[in-house]
Amino acid sequence: MKSVDVVIVGGAVIGSAAAYFLRSEAAFQGSVLVVEKDLSYETCATARSAASIRHQFSTPENIRMSQFGTEFIRHVGDHLRVGDAVPDVGFQEGGYLFLATPQGQGVLESNHRIQCSLGVDVALLSPDRLRERFPWLATQDLGGGSLGLSGEGWLDAYALMRAFRSKAESLGATYQAAQVAGLRRSGRRIASVELTDGTTVACGTVINAAGTGARQLAHSAGIRLPVESRKRCVFYCTSPTRLGPCPLVIDPGGAYFRPEGQGYICGISPPEAQDPECVDFEVQHALFDEVLWPVLAQRVPAFEALRVQRAWAGHYDVNTLDHNMVLGAHPEVDNLLFANGFSGHGMQHAAAVGRALSELVAFGVSRSLDLSALGWGRVVDGRPLLESNVV
């Protein structure tokens, strides 16, 4: 039986960020093994996401993590360079624009006060100012909008994930293509990780970064994790009319769109009654035709002629308690760390979460950011830490 100081289950952006920060932490000199079932990453959430980062959250911890993420991405070439290979993740600071009806304006303003108190570069715009800045936008039913002026935008999420992995490997982390069968628990500790090929890996610490597989992994250790897999579809469309400068726009009903190449990507969550736990990758074309396109055409009249060119489906690991991630150790198991339930925010928070996990391993506490509010306490007590800005 081989023994490893830290086993990370899941090698996509969260697991690879944790591996990088662990191997970069001077106070940690142990070995790191990343176990990933598919090193092609074909179906992982990172590769199938809308690949965006924003500071406009209602939860302070999410704001701070995104702020760190932006600074990390701005200097990603310095952080993740390997020899002469300098990663380029194509970060475009196009901003986010959250729109609100008159009835929703109060929530927008409340969020704005929280964001400004934390130094977010954001502006509230009246309908008149929205029309002046974005003449293609229909504003007759709006109370206003909140526009990120810097720090928000989109990037190549796959390139960021690969850069984390390459740097982690260059620093000594080992990656293994394998499926985890479960965790072997002894009292308050995880003694080993069992692989489906019969291999057993003894460990000092386990990090659950298994995405939509996180609940099953937790269950093998006798822990109930409130995370479910929910399908989200992304549509790439073209329009005969180019809008000019365009941020990532969030309609009051939850639809979003942003520029991508010569067209736009867009999406919307299905109605709650039509959003069961799901693991398939079939695109819900009716969702575009019946729900998304009518919203987009009403908000942007030029999108009346919008045409879908391609589409794909991925999955959110949704925390059904409050749509915020669960970070850190469960109160009943000392050496099993969780980073799960991102509910669509994993890529943008990967750098901050990877750093936090490395600090939890090395020091027993997240030193750089106080993320204790995202721990297991609220889950065990049934106290949701609600995030109102979920896209």
Residue pairs with C-beta under 8 A, 6 or more apart in sequence:
1 192
1 200
1 201
1 202
2 201
2 202
3 201
3 202
3 203
4 31
4 32
4 33
4 201
4 202
4 203
4 204
5 30
5 31
5 32
5 203
5 204
5 205
6 22
6 30
6 31
6 32
6 33
6 203
6 204
6 205
6 206
6 207
6 361
7 33
7 35
7 193
7 201
7 203
7 205
7 206
7 207
8 15
8 18
8 19
8 32
8 33
8 34
8 35
8 206
8 207
8 209
9 15
9 35
9 180
9 193
9 206
9 207
9 208
9 209
9 210
9 217
10 34
10 35
10 36
10 208
10 209
10 210
10 211
10 213
10 214
11 19
11 34
11 35
11 36
11 39
11 165
11 175
11 209
12 36
12 41
12 44
12 45
12 46
12 47
12 161
12 209
12 211
13 46
13 157
13 160
13 161
13 164
13 346
13 347
13 350
14 209
14 211
14 339
14 342
14 346
14 350
14 353
14 354
15 34
15 36
15 207
15 209
16 34
16 161
16 164
16 165
16 168
16 354
17 164
17 350
17 351
17 353
17 354
17 355
18 207
18 209
18 339
18 353
18 354
18 357
18 358
19 32
19 34
19 164
19 165
19 168
19 173
19 354
20 80
20 164
20 167
20 168
20 171
20 173
20 354
21 354
21 355
21 357
21 358
22 28
22 30
22 32
22 168
22 173
22 357
22 358
22 361
22 362
23 32
23 168
23 171
23 172
23 173
24 171
24 358
25 358
25 359
25 361
25 362
27 362
27 363
28 358
28 361
28 362
30 204
31 172
31 174
32 168
32 172
32 173
32 174
33 173
33 174
33 175
33 176
33 201
34 165
34 168
34 173
34 174
34 175
34 176
35 176
35 178
35 180
35 193
35 195
35 201
36 175
36 176
36 177
36 178
37 177
37 178
37 179
37 180
37 213
38 44
38 177
39 175
39 177
41 47
41 158
41 161
43 281
43 314
44 161
44 211
45 211
45 212
45 314
45 315
45 316
45 317
45 346
45 347
46 157
46 158
46 160
46 161
46 346
46 347
47 157
47 158
47 161
47 314
48 234
48 312
48 313
48 314
48 315
49 157
49 234
49 314
49 344
49 346
49 347
50 154
50 234
50 256
50 258
50 265
50 267
51 154
51 155
51 156
51 157
51 347
52 96
52 152
52 153
52 154
52 155
52 248
52 258
52 348
53 66
53 69
53 70
53 73
53 151
53 152
53 153
53 154
53 155
53 347
53 348
54 66
54 96
54 148
54 152
54 248
54 348
55 63
55 66
55 67
55 70
55 115
55 120
55 121
55 122
55 148
55 151
55 152
56 96
56 98
56 111
56 115
56 120
56 122
56 146
56 148
56 152
56 389
57 63
57 66
57 111
57 115
57 387
57 389
58 110
58 111
58 114
58 386
58 387
58 388
58 389
59 324
59 373
59 385
59 386
59 387
60 114
60 118
61 324
61 369
61 370
61 371
61 373
61 374
62 324
62 345
62 349
62 387
63 114
63 115
63 118
63 120
64 118
64 352
64 369
65 348
65 349
65 352
65 353
65 369
65 371
66 151
66 348
66 349
66 352
67 118
67 119
67 120
67 151
68 351
68 352
68 355
68 368
68 369
69 348
69 349
69 350
69 351
69 352
70 151
70 152
72 79
72 351
72 352
73 89
73 91
73 155
73 160
73 351
74 91
76 87
76 89
76 91
76 160
76 163
77 86
77 87
77 88
79 167
80 87
80 163
80 164
80 166
80 167
81 87
81 167
82 166
82 167
82 170
83 170
85 166
87 159
87 160
87 162
87 163
87 166
88 156
88 159
89 155
89 156
89 157
89 159
89 160
89 163
90 155
90 156
90 159
91 153
91 154
91 155
92 153
92 154
92 155
93 150
93 151
93 152
93 153
94 152
94 153
94 154
94 246
94 247
94 248
94 258
94 259
95 147
95 148
95 149
95 150
95 152
95 153
95 247
95 248
96 146
96 147
96 148
96 152
96 247
96 248
96 249
96 250
97 134
97 145
97 146
97 147
97 148
97 247
97 248
97 249
97 250
98 108
98 145
98 146
98 250
98 389
99 130
99 142
99 144
99 145
99 249
99 250
99 251
99 252
99 299
100 107
100 108
100 142
100 143
100 144
100 145
100 146
100 252
101 141
101 142
101 143
101 252
102 142
102 143
103 143
104 143
104 252
105 143
105 144
107 388
108 124
108 143
108 144
108 145
108 146
109 124
111 146
111 388
111 389
112 122
112 124
112 146
115 122
116 122
120 148
120 151
121 148
121 149
121 150
121 151
122 146
122 147
122 148
122 149
123 146
123 147
123 149
124 144
124 145
124 146
125 133
125 144
125 145
125 146
125 147
126 144
127 139
127 140
127 142
127 143
127 144
130 137
130 139
130 142
130 144
130 145
131 137
131 139
133 147
134 243
134 245
134 246
136 241
136 243
136 244
136 300
136 301
136 302
137 249
137 299
137 300
138 298
138 299
138 300
138 301
142 252
147 247
148 247
152 247
152 248
153 248
154 248
154 258
154 260
157 347
160 347
160 350
161 347
161 350
164 350
164 354
165 175
169 175
178 195
178 196
178 197
178 199
179 195
179 196
179 197
180 193
180 194
180 195
180 196
180 210
180 217
181 194
181 195
181 196
181 220
182 194
182 217
182 220
182 221
183 190
183 192
183 193
183 194
183 206
183 217
183 220
183 221
183 336
184 190
184 191
184 192
184 193
184 194
184 200
185 191
185 221
185 222
185 333
188 332
188 333
188 334
189 333
189 334
189 335
190 203
190 206
190 221
190 333
190 335
190 336
191 202
191 203
192 200
192 201
192 202
192 203
193 200
193 201
193 203
193 206
194 200
195 201
203 335
204 335
205 335
205 336
205 337
205 361
206 335
206 336
206 337
207 337
207 338
207 339
207 357
207 361
208 214
208 217
208 218
208 336
208 337
208 338
208 339
208 340
209 339
209 340
210 216
210 217
210 340
211 315
211 317
211 340
211 346
212 227
212 229
212 279
212 315
212 317
214 225
214 227
214 317
214 338
214 340
214 341
215 225
215 226
215 227
215 228
215 340
218 224
218 225
218 338
218 340
219 225
221 333
221 336
222 332
223 330
223 332
223 333
223 336
225 326
225 338
225 340
225 341
226 319
226 320
226 321
226 326
226 341
226 379
227 317
227 318
227 319
227 320
227 326
227 340
227 341
228 277
228 317
228 318
228 320
229 277
229 278
229 279
229 315
229 316
229 317
229 318
230 269
230 275
230 277
230 278
230 315
230 316
230 318
231 270
231 275
231 278
231 280
231 281
231 284
231 313
231 314
231 315
232 267
232 269
232 313
232 314
232 315
232 316
232 344
233 267
233 283
233 284
233 287
233 288
233 311
233 312
233 313
234 265
234 266
234 267
234 311
234 312
234 313
234 314
235 265
235 266
235 267
235 288
235 292
235 308
235 310
235 311
236 260
236 263
236 264
236 265
236 308
236 309
236 310
236 311
237 263
237 264
237 265
237 266
237 303
237 306
237 307
237 308
237 309
238 262
238 263
238 264
238 306
238 307
238 309
239 263
239 264
239 302
239 303
239 305
239 306
239 307
240 302
240 305
241 302
241 305
243 259
243 300
243 302
246 258
246 259
246 264
247 258
248 256
248 257
248 258
249 256
249 257
249 258
249 299
250 256
250 391
251 295
251 296
251 299
253 268
253 295
254 268
254 269
254 391
255 266
255 267
255 268
255 292
255 295
255 296
255 299
256 266
256 267
256 268
256 391
257 264
257 265
257 266
257 296
257 300
257 303
258 264
258 265
258 266
263 309
264 306
266 292
266 296
267 292
268 287
268 291
268 292
268 295
269 275
270 284
270 287
270 291
271 291
278 315
279 315
280 313
281 312
281 313
281 314
282 313
283 311
283 312
283 313
284 313
285 308
285 311
288 308
288 311
293 303
293 306
296 303
296 306
297 303
297 304
297 306
316 342
316 343
316 344
317 340
317 341
317 342
317 343
317 346
318 341
318 343
318 344
319 325
319 326
319 340
319 341
319 342
319 343
321 341
321 378
321 379
321 382
321 384
322 378
322 384
322 385
322 386
322 387
323 341
323 343
323 386
323 387
323 390
324 341
324 343
324 374
324 385
324 386
324 387
325 339
325 340
325 341
325 342
325 343
325 345
325 346
325 349
325 353
325 374
326 338
326 339
326 340
326 341
326 374
326 375
326 376
326 379
327 337
327 338
327 339
327 353
327 356
327 357
327 366
327 371
327 374
327 375
328 337
328 338
328 360
328 366
328 371
328 372
328 374
328 375
328 376
329 335
329 336
329 337
329 338
329 360
329 376
330 336
330 338
330 376
331 376
331 377
331 380
337 357
337 360
337 361
338 376
339 353
339 357
342 349
343 387
343 390
344 390
344 391
346 353
352 368
352 369
355 366
355 368
355 369
356 366
356 368
356 369
356 371
359 365
359 366
359 367
359 368
360 366
366 372
373 385
374 385
377 383
378 384
378 385
